[in-house]
Amino acid sequence: MASDACVYALKLLKRSKNVLISGPPGTGKSKLLAEVATAFESAANARQTRGGLIHDPGGKVPIPPSTGATGALIPAANKTNRKVFRTVFHQNSKYRDFVSGITPSLNQSRGSTEFTVVKGTLYRASEHAKTEGGAALLIIDEINRGPAVQVFGGAIVAIESDKRLAQTGEKRAETQYFEILDPETGQTIEYALPHDLYILAAMNQADASVEPLDVAFLRRWEPLRLEPNEEILRNYYGVGAKDIDISLPDQVTTINDALEASVRAWVSVNEQISLGRGPEFTIGHGVFMSDSNPQSMGLSEVLVSLCVAWSKVRAHVEEVFFGDIRGIAATFNALDGQGSNPFKLVDTTFADDLRFRLEGPANFDENNIYPALKAFARD
């Protein structure tokens, strides 16, 4: 059954055609992209049951637009020629790779360099959506890691839902055309995007290595924000809701002690990150999750898995507060926290200037991970 986030994303795509997923790292953006892609492409292989939409890989019957909740869920539910196109933006992404443009090609028979007009990902998705019974979903991951405005070029306005061609493929009064190089002829032509082209993108707002997206560009997208979710992590851990009347024990004796400490520490660390840098710099529940069931592990195995996850959290905090030792210490409750905290903030001087140093273990291990989590949790 599709997740709530997937259902919501599909509804937004059906309504607005362009959806931008954002949220802190580890909140499930990439997972949601994959889930929506599967739901979109498998619409012709799905069936409606009383419990919701169930994927049937062996099915051959398309969902007609009149199938009630399912028809309202899937964009272009009546189209059977469905395809997903994928790309990832990066610093070297170019307009020609996304729309169309000239690129050199080697003529091996002559041993000389010639030029061809390439078909970019947006162009190929658009052309597929223009075919008989065609519908296309274009997925763009890490959209803010590349020069998105330059990559989209004249297509920026044309992607808006009310600027597309009519469902019949005909021009409307509002249809926005833009110039491209025709890959077939190499001539400059006017081009418009089809009705049943859907674009789903994802970005990490807290990525300090990239510039924020242009506001005018962002207006063309329906936002879908994912947040760190304590309930999801607790369900994965199998520890149930937090009991505020029960404190963490001084020594770890059960896997639930370790897992509960991890949840509480994660919540506390995120609260400190939100105060110090902002909620967009927090870290999601996904960093702790894998295909393994924690409740099927032994205590030693659980502690090892927590060491791996919390090494990632530690690296994230150090990046978020890069150059701010006191900020890192405050996040890990090392300013004036518990005496059992393996991390301590030490002040010293260098050339008569006050300097700070965070002392603690270089790596987490089975012996120090639980005391650290208990201290981080401020329990």
C-alpha positions as CSV (number, residue, x, y, z in Angstrom):
1,M,0.0,0.0,0.0
2,A,1.3,3.5,-0.9
3,S,2.5,5.6,2.1
4,D,0.7,8.7,3.1
5,A,3.5,10.8,1.7
6,C,3.3,9.0,-1.6
7,V,-0.4,9.5,-1.8
8,Y,0.0,13.2,-1.1
9,A,2.8,13.6,-3.6
10,L,0.7,12.0,-6.3
11,K,-2.3,14.3,-5.5
12,L,0.0,17.3,-5.8
13,L,1.4,16.1,-9.1
14,K,-2.1,15.6,-10.4
15,R,-3.1,19.1,-9.4
16,S,0.0,21.1,-10.1
17,K,2.2,18.9,-12.3
18,N,5.4,20.2,-10.6
19,V,6.2,19.2,-7.1
20,L,9.4,20.0,-5.1
21,I,10.2,17.8,-2.1
22,S,12.4,19.4,0.5
23,G,13.5,18.6,4.0
24,P,16.6,17.8,6.2
25,P,18.8,14.9,5.2
26,G,17.5,11.5,6.3
27,T,13.8,12.4,6.1
28,G,13.1,10.0,3.2
29,K,13.2,12.3,0.1
30,S,15.0,9.7,-2.1
31,K,12.8,6.9,-0.8
32,L,9.7,9.0,-1.6
33,L,11.0,9.7,-5.2
34,A,11.4,5.9,-5.7
35,E,8.0,5.2,-4.3
36,V,6.2,7.8,-6.4
37,A,8.0,6.5,-9.5
38,T,6.8,3.0,-8.8
39,A,3.2,4.1,-8.2
40,F,3.2,6.3,-11.3
41,E,4.7,3.7,-13.7
42,S,2.7,0.8,-12.2
43,A,-0.7,2.6,-12.4
44,A,-1.6,0.2,-15.3
45,N,-0.8,-2.7,-13.1
46,A,-2.7,-1.8,-10.0
47,R,-6.0,-2.8,-8.6
48,Q,-8.3,-1.2,-6.0
49,T,-9.2,-3.0,-2.8
50,R,-11.1,-2.0,0.2
51,G,-7.9,-1.4,2.1
52,G,-6.5,0.9,-0.6
53,L,-4.3,0.8,-3.6
54,I,-2.3,-2.4,-4.0
55,H,0.4,-2.9,-6.5
56,D,0.0,-6.0,-8.6
57,P,3.2,-6.5,-10.7
58,G,1.4,-9.2,-12.9
59,G,-1.6,-7.2,-13.6
60,K,-2.3,-6.0,-17.2
61,V,-5.5,-4.0,-16.8
62,P,-5.1,-0.2,-16.7
63,I,-7.0,1.8,-14.1
64,P,-9.8,3.7,-15.8
65,P,-10.3,7.3,-14.7
66,S,-13.6,6.3,-13.0
67,T,-12.2,4.0,-10.4
68,G,-13.1,6.2,-7.5
69,A,-10.2,6.9,-5.0
70,T,-7.6,5.3,-7.3
71,G,-8.6,7.5,-10.2
72,A,-8.3,10.5,-8.0
73,L,-4.9,9.4,-6.8
74,I,-2.9,8.6,-10.0
75,P,-2.0,11.4,-12.4
76,A,-3.3,10.7,-15.9
77,A,-4.8,7.5,-14.7
78,N,-6.4,6.8,-18.1
79,K,-3.0,6.8,-19.9
80,T,-1.4,3.3,-20.4
81,N,1.9,4.2,-22.0
82,R,3.6,5.4,-18.9
83,K,7.3,6.0,-18.3
84,V,9.6,7.5,-15.7
85,F,12.6,9.6,-16.6
86,R,15.4,10.3,-14.1
87,T,18.2,12.8,-13.8
88,V,20.4,14.2,-11.0
89,F,21.6,17.8,-11.1
90,H,25.2,18.7,-10.3
91,Q,27.6,21.6,-10.8
92,N,28.3,20.6,-14.4
93,S,24.7,20.1,-15.5
94,K,23.9,22.0,-18.7
95,Y,20.9,23.2,-20.7
96,R,21.8,20.9,-23.6
97,D,21.8,17.9,-21.3
98,F,18.3,18.7,-20.0
99,V,16.5,20.3,-23.0
100,S,18.5,20.1,-26.2
101,G,21.8,21.5,-27.6
102,I,24.9,20.9,-29.6
103,T,27.5,18.5,-28.5
104,P,30.6,17.2,-30.3
105,S,30.6,13.6,-31.5
106,L,33.4,11.5,-33.0
107,N,32.9,10.2,-36.5
108,Q,34.9,7.0,-36.2
109,S,34.7,6.2,-39.9
110,R,36.3,9.5,-40.9
111,G,38.3,10.1,-37.7
112,S,37.0,13.6,-37.3
113,T,34.8,15.5,-34.9
114,E,31.3,16.4,-35.8
115,F,28.4,17.9,-33.9
116,T,25.0,16.6,-33.1
117,V,21.9,18.0,-31.3
118,V,21.3,15.9,-28.2
119,K,17.9,15.1,-26.8
120,G,17.9,16.2,-23.2
121,T,16.0,14.5,-20.3
122,L,13.2,17.0,-20.3
123,Y,12.8,16.8,-24.1
124,R,12.7,13.0,-24.1
125,A,10.1,13.0,-21.3
126,S,8.0,15.6,-23.0
127,E,8.1,13.8,-26.3
128,H,7.0,10.5,-24.6
129,A,4.1,12.4,-22.9
130,K,3.0,13.6,-26.4
131,T,2.6,10.0,-27.8
132,E,-0.7,8.2,-28.0
133,G,-1.7,7.3,-24.5
134,G,1.5,8.7,-23.2
135,A,2.2,10.1,-19.7
136,A,5.7,10.8,-18.3
137,L,7.1,11.5,-14.9
138,L,10.4,13.3,-14.8
139,I,12.3,12.9,-11.5
140,I,15.1,15.4,-10.7
141,D,17.2,14.6,-7.6
142,E,19.5,17.2,-6.0
143,I,17.9,19.9,-8.0
144,N,19.6,22.7,-6.1
145,R,23.1,21.2,-6.6
146,G,23.2,22.3,-10.2
147,P,22.5,25.7,-11.8
148,A,18.8,24.9,-12.0
149,V,17.7,28.3,-13.6
150,Q,20.3,28.0,-16.4
151,V,19.5,24.3,-16.9
152,F,15.8,24.9,-17.4
153,G,16.4,28.0,-19.5
154,G,13.3,29.1,-21.3
155,A,11.3,26.1,-20.0
156,I,11.0,27.8,-16.6
157,V,7.7,29.5,-17.4
158,A,6.5,26.7,-19.7
159,I,6.5,24.1,-16.9
160,E,3.6,25.8,-15.1
161,S,0.4,23.7,-15.3
162,D,-1.6,26.5,-16.9
163,K,1.1,27.2,-19.5
164,R,1.1,23.7,-21.0
165,L,-0.6,22.4,-24.2
166,A,-4.2,21.2,-23.9
167,Q,-4.9,17.6,-23.0
168,T,-5.6,17.0,-26.7
169,G,-2.2,18.3,-27.6
170,E,-3.5,21.5,-29.1
171,K,-2.3,25.0,-28.4
172,R,-4.3,27.1,-25.8
173,A,-4.3,30.8,-25.4
174,E,-2.2,30.5,-22.3
175,T,0.3,28.0,-23.7
176,Q,3.9,29.2,-23.2
177,Y,6.4,28.4,-26.0
178,F,10.1,28.6,-25.8
179,E,12.9,28.2,-28.3
180,I,14.9,25.0,-28.6
181,L,17.2,23.3,-31.2
182,D,15.2,20.6,-32.9
183,P,17.2,17.4,-32.4
184,E,15.8,16.1,-35.7
185,T,16.6,19.1,-38.0
186,G,19.1,21.2,-35.9
187,Q,16.8,24.2,-36.6
188,T,15.5,26.6,-33.9
189,I,11.9,25.9,-33.2
190,E,9.2,26.9,-30.8
191,Y,8.3,24.3,-28.3
192,A,5.7,23.8,-25.6
193,L,5.3,21.2,-22.9
194,P,2.5,18.6,-22.9
195,H,-0.4,18.2,-20.5
196,D,0.6,14.9,-19.1
197,L,4.3,15.6,-18.3
198,Y,4.8,15.6,-14.5
199,I,8.0,16.8,-12.8
200,L,9.0,15.7,-9.3
201,A,12.2,17.2,-7.8
202,A,14.0,16.9,-4.5
203,M,16.4,19.2,-2.7
204,N,18.2,19.6,0.6
205,Q,17.8,23.2,1.8
206,A,20.5,22.7,4.5
207,D,23.2,21.9,1.9
208,A,25.8,24.6,2.6
209,S,27.8,23.8,-0.6
210,V,25.1,25.1,-3.0
211,E,23.3,28.4,-3.5
212,P,19.6,28.8,-2.7
213,L,17.2,28.4,-5.6
214,D,15.8,31.5,-7.3
215,V,12.5,32.6,-5.8
216,A,10.9,33.1,-9.2
217,F,11.9,29.5,-10.0
218,L,10.5,28.2,-6.7
219,R,7.1,29.8,-7.4
220,R,6.6,27.3,-10.3
221,W,6.6,24.3,-7.9
222,E,4.1,22.9,-5.4
223,P,6.1,22.4,-2.1
224,L,6.1,19.2,-0.2
225,R,8.3,19.3,3.0
226,L,9.4,16.2,4.9
227,E,10.3,16.5,8.6
228,P,12.2,14.3,11.1
229,N,9.5,12.0,12.5
230,E,9.9,10.5,16.0
231,E,6.9,8.2,15.5
232,I,8.5,6.6,12.4
233,L,11.7,6.0,14.3
234,R,9.9,4.6,17.3
235,N,7.9,2.2,15.2
236,Y,11.1,1.0,13.4
237,Y,12.8,0.5,16.7
238,G,9.7,-1.2,18.2
239,V,9.9,0.7,21.5
240,G,6.5,2.4,21.5
241,A,5.6,5.8,22.7
242,K,7.8,7.7,25.2
243,D,6.9,7.3,28.9
244,I,7.9,10.6,30.4
245,D,7.8,9.1,33.9
246,I,10.5,6.6,33.1
247,S,14.1,7.8,33.0
248,L,16.9,6.0,31.2
249,P,18.8,3.6,33.4
250,D,22.4,4.3,34.3
251,Q,23.6,1.1,32.7
252,V,22.3,-0.5,29.5
253,T,20.9,-4.0,30.1
254,T,18.3,-4.5,27.3
255,I,18.1,-3.5,23.6
256,N,15.1,-1.3,24.4
257,D,17.3,0.7,26.9
258,A,19.7,1.4,24.0
259,L,17.0,2.1,21.4
260,E,15.1,4.4,23.8
261,A,18.3,6.3,24.6
262,S,18.9,6.7,20.8
263,V,15.5,8.2,20.2
264,R,15.7,10.6,23.1
265,A,19.2,11.6,22.2
266,W,18.2,12.2,18.6
267,V,15.2,14.4,19.6
268,S,17.4,16.4,21.9
269,V,20.2,16.9,19.4
270,N,17.7,18.1,16.8
271,E,16.2,20.5,19.3
272,Q,19.7,22.0,19.8
273,I,20.4,22.1,16.1
274,S,17.1,23.9,15.6
275,L,18.0,26.5,18.2
276,G,21.5,27.0,17.0
277,R,21.2,26.8,13.2
278,G,17.5,26.4,12.3
279,P,15.1,23.4,11.8
280,E,16.2,22.9,8.2
281,F,19.6,21.8,9.5
282,T,18.3,18.9,11.6
283,I,18.8,15.3,10.7
284,G,16.1,12.9,9.8
285,H,15.0,9.5,11.2
286,G,16.3,7.7,8.1
287,V,19.9,7.8,9.2
288,F,19.0,5.2,11.9
289,M,17.0,2.9,9.7
290,S,18.0,-0.1,7.6
291,D,16.5,-3.3,6.3
292,S,17.4,-5.0,9.7
293,N,14.8,-5.4,12.5
294,P,16.4,-4.0,15.7
295,Q,14.2,-6.2,17.8
296,S,15.7,-9.3,16.3
297,M,19.2,-8.3,17.3
298,G,21.2,-9.0,20.4
299,L,22.3,-6.1,22.7
300,S,25.8,-6.1,21.3
301,E,24.6,-6.0,17.7
302,V,22.2,-3.1,18.5
303,L,25.0,-1.1,20.2
304,V,27.3,-1.6,17.1
305,S,24.5,-0.4,14.8
306,L,23.9,2.6,17.0
307,C,27.7,3.4,16.8
308,V,27.4,3.5,13.0
309,A,24.3,5.7,12.9
310,W,25.6,8.1,15.6
311,S,28.9,8.5,13.8
312,K,26.8,9.9,10.9
313,V,24.9,12.2,13.3
314,R,28.2,13.4,14.8
315,A,29.7,14.1,11.3
316,H,26.5,16.0,10.5
317,V,26.6,18.1,13.6
318,E,30.3,18.9,13.1
319,E,29.5,20.1,9.5
320,V,26.5,22.1,10.6
321,F,28.5,23.9,13.3
322,F,31.8,23.9,11.4
323,G,34.2,26.2,13.2
324,D,31.8,26.6,16.2
325,I,33.2,24.3,18.9
326,R,30.9,25.7,21.5
327,G,27.9,25.0,19.2
328,I,29.0,21.4,18.8
329,A,29.5,21.0,22.5
330,A,26.1,22.5,23.3
331,T,24.4,20.2,20.9
332,F,26.1,17.2,22.6
333,N,25.3,18.5,26.1
334,A,29.0,18.9,26.8
335,L,28.9,22.4,28.3
336,D,27.7,21.6,31.7
337,G,25.9,18.2,31.1
338,Q,26.1,14.9,32.8
339,G,29.4,13.7,34.3
340,S,29.1,10.5,32.4
341,N,29.2,12.4,29.1
342,P,32.4,11.2,27.2
343,F,32.6,14.6,25.6
344,K,34.0,17.6,27.5
345,L,34.5,21.2,26.4
346,V,37.9,22.5,27.5
347,D,39.0,26.1,27.3
348,T,42.6,27.1,26.8
349,T,44.6,30.0,25.4
350,F,46.6,30.5,22.3
351,A,48.7,33.7,21.9
352,D,46.7,35.1,24.8
353,D,43.4,34.4,23.0
354,L,40.7,32.1,24.5
355,R,40.2,28.9,22.5
356,F,37.9,26.0,22.9
357,R,38.5,22.3,22.3
358,L,36.0,19.4,22.5
359,E,37.6,16.4,24.0
360,G,36.1,13.0,23.7
361,P,36.5,9.6,22.0
362,A,37.6,9.6,18.3
363,N,35.0,7.0,17.6
364,F,31.9,5.5,19.2
365,D,32.1,1.9,20.4
366,E,30.1,-0.5,22.5
367,N,31.5,0.9,25.7
368,N,30.9,4.6,25.2
369,I,27.8,4.8,23.0
370,Y,25.2,4.3,25.7
371,P,26.7,6.8,28.2
372,A,27.0,9.3,25.3
373,L,23.3,8.9,24.2
374,K,22.1,9.2,27.8
375,A,24.0,12.4,28.2
376,F,22.9,13.7,24.8
377,A,19.3,13.0,25.8
378,R,19.7,15.2,28.9
379,D,17.8,12.5,30.7
